[in-house]
Amino acid sequence: MKKITLAKLSNLSKKEKKVAYFVIIFFLITLSVYSYNCFSEKVCGVNVINKFVRHDVTIIMPNGSLVAEVVDTNNSRELGLSGRNSISDDEGMLFIFDSPGRYGFWMKDMNFPLDILWINQNGIVVAVESNLKPDSYPKTFINSPEASYVLEINAGRAEKYGIFLGSKVILED
């Protein structure tokens, strides 16, 4: 097999040039489709790329702080923590919604238990569900009153962080 460099591209036969151009075009199309999904929908499928594309916020709570991965598109919200084996005790996932509302969550494809916190636009925790186990699926957990954010953390961490109904949290970029 010949090693092809750009300088040698002009020395190839017509057939070899066609194959080389086909490979390059195929690669560019594949890359552009993947890039669109990854960068616009923030669902990349590779954790290293996800960390680059997604951004994190620090959430300050009464008894400490954690770093939360932000998900703010429909596809990234739908995926959430599904399929992951775990997160560390100082990590979470923050779902950011375009407007306050009632947002339902379930434990579909989850591999570990969670605490889920619904937070309003002022940083007040308006609903808490603790120690939700993966086998609770298909039950849906929904907030009332309305929330702008939902934070998923490891089960039992809400209490450790001093988070209860009415607690105040601060989101820092």
C-alpha positions in Angstrom: 0.0 0.0 0.0 1.3 3.4 -0.9 1.7 6.1 1.7 -0.1 9.2 0.4 0.9 12.7 1.3 -0.4 15.9 -0.2 2.8 16.5 -2.0 2.5 13.1 -3.7 -1.2 13.4 -4.5 -0.4 14.9 -8.0 1.8 11.9 -8.8 -1.1 9.4 -8.4 -3.0 7.7 -11.2 -6.6 8.8 -11.9 -8.0 5.7 -10.1 -5.8 6.3 -7.0 -6.8 10.0 -7.0 -10.5 9.0 -7.1 -10.1 6.7 -4.2 -8.1 9.2 -2.2 -10.7 12.0 -2.9 -13.5 9.6 -1.9 -11.8 8.7 1.4 -11.2 12.4 2.1 -14.8 13.4 1.3 -16.3 10.5 3.2 -14.1 11.5 6.2 -15.2 15.1 6.0 -18.9 14.3 5.7 -18.7 11.9 8.7 -16.8 14.5 10.7 -19.3 17.2 9.9 -22.3 15.1 10.9 -20.7 14.0 14.1 -19.5 17.5 14.9 -23.0 18.9 14.4 -24.5 16.4 16.8 -21.7 16.8 19.3 -21.5 20.6 19.3 -25.1 21.6 18.8 -26.8 18.9 20.8 -24.0 18.4 23.3 -24.3 14.6 23.1 -21.0 13.3 21.8 -20.8 9.8 23.1 -17.1 10.1 24.2 -16.5 11.4 27.7 -13.3 13.2 26.8 -15.2 15.1 24.0 -18.2 15.6 26.2 -16.1 17.3 28.8 -14.7 19.6 26.1 -18.1 20.4 24.6 -20.1 20.6 27.8 -19.4 23.1 30.5 -19.5 22.7 34.3 -20.8 25.0 37.0 -20.0 25.0 40.7 -23.0 24.7 43.0 -22.5 26.2 46.5 -24.7 24.6 49.1 -25.1 25.0 52.9 -22.6 22.3 53.7 -20.1 22.4 50.8 -20.0 22.6 47.0 -19.9 20.4 44.0 -19.1 20.6 40.3 -22.1 19.9 38.0 -22.0 19.1 34.4 -24.5 21.3 32.6 -27.0 19.8 30.1 -29.2 22.3 28.3 -30.4 20.8 25.1 -33.3 18.4 24.5 -30.9 15.5 23.5 -28.5 16.0 26.3 -31.3 16.3 28.9 -32.9 13.1 27.5 -29.6 11.2 27.9 -28.7 12.7 31.3 -26.8 10.2 33.5 -28.3 7.2 31.7 -25.8 4.4 31.1 -23.1 5.7 33.3 -21.8 3.5 36.0 -21.3 6.2 38.6 -20.3 9.8 39.4 -18.2 10.9 42.3 -19.7 12.3 45.5 -18.5 15.9 44.6 -20.1 15.8 41.1 -23.6 16.2 39.7 -25.6 16.9 36.6 -27.5 20.2 36.3 -30.4 20.4 33.9 -31.1 23.9 32.7 -34.5 24.7 31.2 -35.5 27.6 29.0 -38.4 28.6 31.3 -39.7 27.6 34.7 -42.0 24.6 34.7 -42.8 21.2 36.0 -40.2 18.7 34.8 -40.5 14.9 35.2 -37.6 12.6 35.7 -37.3 8.8 35.7 -34.6 6.3 36.3 -34.5 4.7 32.8 -31.1 3.1 32.1 -29.7 4.3 35.4 -27.0 2.2 37.1 -26.9 3.9 40.5 -29.3 5.6 42.9 -29.8 9.4 42.9 -31.1 12.4 44.8 -33.0 14.8 42.5 -33.4 18.5 43.4 -35.6 20.9 41.6 -34.4 24.5 42.0 -36.2 27.7 41.0 -34.7 30.7 39.2 -33.8 32.3 42.6 -31.8 29.3 43.7 -34.4 28.0 46.1 -34.9 24.2 46.3 -38.6 23.7 45.6 -38.7 19.9 45.5 -36.5 17.0 46.6 -36.6 13.3 45.8 -34.1 11.2 47.8 -32.6 7.8 47.2 -34.3 7.1 43.9 -33.3 3.6 42.8 -32.8 2.4 39.2 -35.5 -0.2 39.7 -38.1 2.6 40.3 -38.4 3.0 36.5 -41.0 3.6 34.9 -42.2 5.8 37.8 -41.8 9.5 37.0 -40.8 12.0 39.6 -42.1 15.6 39.0 -41.9 18.9 40.8 -44.5 21.3 42.1 -44.0 24.3 42.3 -42.2 25.3 39.1 -38.4 25.0 38.7 -35.8 26.3 36.3 -33.1 23.8 37.2 -32.9 20.2 38.2 -29.8 18.8 39.9 -29.0 15.0 40.0 -26.5 13.9 42.6 -25.6 10.6 44.2 -28.2 9.2 46.7 -27.7 10.6 50.2 -25.7 13.6 49.1 -28.5 16.1 49.4 -28.7 15.5 53.2 -24.9 15.6 53.5 -24.8 18.9 51.7 -27.5 20.3 53.9 -30.1 20.5 51.2 -33.8 20.3 52.1 -37.0 21.9 50.8 -36.5 25.7 50.9 -32.6 25.5 51.0 -30.7 28.2 49.0 -28.0 27.2 46.5 -25.8 29.4 44.4 -24.8 28.5 40.8 -21.4 29.8 39.7 -19.9 29.5 36.2 
